[in-house]
C-alpha cells in the first residue's frame, strides 16, 4: 500500500483505515498494488465524507474494467453494510457511512 504524493492521512478515521487494509488485501489478491489517491485532501463534492476522514479513493488506471469491477465488489463484500464502494471514472471511492452505522438495523 502506498499514498500518492501529497496525500495526507491526517484526520483519517480508524474505520477508514480498516477499509484501506481490506482494499490492500483485495488488490494484492489480484496481483496489484494499492495506491490511495485521496483521503482528506483534494476537491470533493458537497457533503463528501473525505473532509471528515471517512473516505478514501484508490487508483484504478492500471486495472482493466473487469478487474476494477471485481476488486470493488470484493472490497464491498468484505467490508459489509456500513461501507459504500463506488466505481468512479478514474478511481474506486470507499467510504464508511457513519449515519448508517449509528442507526439500529
VENNOR-V306667 format. One record per backbone hydrogen bond with DSSP energy under -0.5 kcal/mol. CO is the residue of the C=O (numbers start at 0). NH is the residue of the N-H. E is the energy in kcal/mol with one decimal. If there is no record, write none. Layout:
CO|NH|E / CO|NH|E
//
This chain:
1|35|-2.7 / 3|6|-2.4 / 6|8|-0.5 / 7|39|-0.9 / 8|11|-2.5 / 12|16|-2.0 / 13|17|-2.2 / 14|18|-1.4 / 15|19|-2.1 / 16|20|-2.3 / 17|21|-2.5 / 18|22|-2.8 / 19|23|-2.4 / 20|24|-2.0 / 21|25|-2.3 / 22|26|-2.9 / 23|27|-2.3 / 24|28|-2.2 / 25|29|-1.1 / 26|29|-0.8 / 26|31|-2.5 / 27|30|-2.0 / 33|1|-1.9 / 34|36|-0.6 / 34|58|-2.7 / 35|3|-2.9 / 37|56|-1.9 / 41|43|-0.5 / 44|47|-1.9 / 48|51|-0.7 / 48|53|-2.3 / 48|54|-0.5 / 49|52|-1.9 / 52|12|-2.3 / 53|95|-2.7 / 55|93|-2.9 / 56|36|-2.2 / 56|37|-1.0 / 57|91|-2.1 / 59|62|-2.6 / 63|67|-2.5 / 64|68|-2.4 / 65|69|-2.7 / 66|70|-3.0 / 67|71|-2.6 / 68|72|-2.4 / 69|73|-2.3 / 70|74|-2.5 / 71|75|-2.5 / 72|76|-2.4 / 73|77|-2.3 / 74|78|-2.4 / 75|79|-2.3 / 79|82|-1.6 / 81|96|-3.2 / 83|94|-2.6 / 85|87|-0.6 / 85|92|-3.2 / 89|59|-0.9 / 90|87|-3.1 / 90|92|-0.5 / 91|57|-2.3 / 92|85|-3.0 / 93|55|-2.6 / 94|83|-2.6 / 94|96|-0.6 / 95|97|-1.3 / 96|100|-2.2 / 97|101|-1.5 / 98|102|-0.6 / 99|102|-0.8
//
